[in-house]
């Protein structure tokens, strides 16, 4: 049992450290769109998966990438890791991108 616990802890630490390093690059890419026109983003990324209009008439544009599930073996056990990325930009009523947020294991650059 102790061996399995050590393997699990090592795998979790690896995933956390690996995820942080790669998401920093994605964050830098996403930040380059701040202050830009949402139409340019749509031309670059393609049509968003969803668009939501806020009460103040700002719009939230969401892109969702589903990379499926990866099975990672650890000792005699295996873990399913979901690989997806959801990125949302908010643009004002002039179409200027004001902010963003993202989450998911595949938000990497």
Secondary structure, DSSP 8 states (H G I E B T S, - for coil): -HHHHHHHHHHHHHHHHHHHHHHHHHHHHHHTTTTSBHHHHHHHH-S-SEEEE-TTS-EEEEEEEEEEEEEEEETTEEEEEEEEEEEEEEE-TTSBEEEEEEESTT---
